[in-house]
């Protein structure tokens, strides 16, 4: 058990440490087009390319092209890293 004051300091330190990471993630996401942001949002929710295509009214091949562009723009190597970056940009 921690004293309430010590617990508050620990929580505050954790949240302050995470803010620069969130700002850096948001800056990287600003490189994306609005449509790529739509794709990334669904990708971050765990949707497949087929699910994303159906939800956004596009062909699966178009989704694949958007995903490739997202990975390149964000300088990540896979969908999981892109999803984590999206999560880091919007901490709750």
C-alpha positions in Angstrom: 0.0 0.0 0.0 1.2 3.5 -0.8 0.4 6.6 1.1 -2.2 8.6 -1.0 0.3 11.5 -1.6 3.0 9.0 -2.8 0.4 7.3 -5.1 -0.6 10.7 -6.6 3.0 11.6 -7.3 3.6 8.3 -9.0 0.5 8.6 -11.1 1.4 12.2 -12.0 4.9 11.3 -13.0 3.6 8.4 -15.1 1.2 10.7 -17.0 3.7 13.5 -17.5 6.2 11.0 -18.9 3.7 9.7 -21.4 2.7 13.1 -22.8 5.8 13.6 -25.0 5.3 10.1 -26.4 1.6 11.0 -27.2 2.7 14.3 -28.8 5.3 12.5 -31.0 2.8 9.9 -32.0 0.2 12.6 -33.0 2.9 14.4 -35.0 3.6 11.2 -37.0 -0.1 10.7 -37.6 -0.5 14.2 -39.0 1.3 12.9 -42.1 -1.7 10.8 -43.0 -4.6 11.8 -45.2 -8.1 11.8 -43.8 -8.9 8.6 -45.6 -5.7 6.9 -44.3 -6.7 8.0 -40.8 -10.1 6.3 -41.4 -8.3 3.1 -42.4 -5.9 3.3 -39.4 -8.8 3.8 -37.0 -10.4 0.5 -38.2 -7.0 -1.2 -38.4 -6.3 -0.2 -34.8 -9.7 -1.8 -33.8 -8.4 -5.1 -35.2 -10.5 -5.1 -38.5 -9.2 -7.1 -41.4 -8.7 -5.6 -44.8 -12.0 -7.0 -46.0 -13.8 -5.6 -42.9 -12.2 -2.1 -43.6 -13.1 -2.3 -47.3 -16.8 -3.1 -46.4 -17.0 -0.4 -43.7 -15.5 2.3 -45.9 -17.0 1.3 -49.2 -13.8 0.6 -51.1 -12.0 -2.4 -52.7 -9.8 -4.6 -50.6 -6.9 -3.8 -52.9 -7.4 -0.1 -52.1 -7.3 -0.8 -48.4 -4.1 -2.8 -48.9 -2.6 0.3 -50.7 -3.7 2.6 -47.9 -2.2 0.2 -45.3 1.1 0.1 -47.2 1.2 3.9 -47.3 0.3 4.1 -43.6 3.1 1.8 -42.6 5.6 3.8 -44.8 4.4 7.2 -43.5 4.5 6.1 -39.9 7.9 4.3 -40.3 6.6 1.1 -38.8 6.9 -2.4 -40.2 3.5 -4.0 -39.4 -0.1 -3.4 -38.6 0.4 -4.0 -34.9 3.0 -1.3 -34.6 0.7 1.1 -36.5 -2.2 0.3 -34.1 0.0 0.9 -31.1 1.1 4.2 -32.5 -2.5 5.2 -33.0 -3.2 4.2 -29.4 -0.2 6.2 -28.1 -1.5 9.2 -30.0 -4.8 9.1 -28.1 -4.1 8.0 -24.5 -7.2 7.7 -22.3 
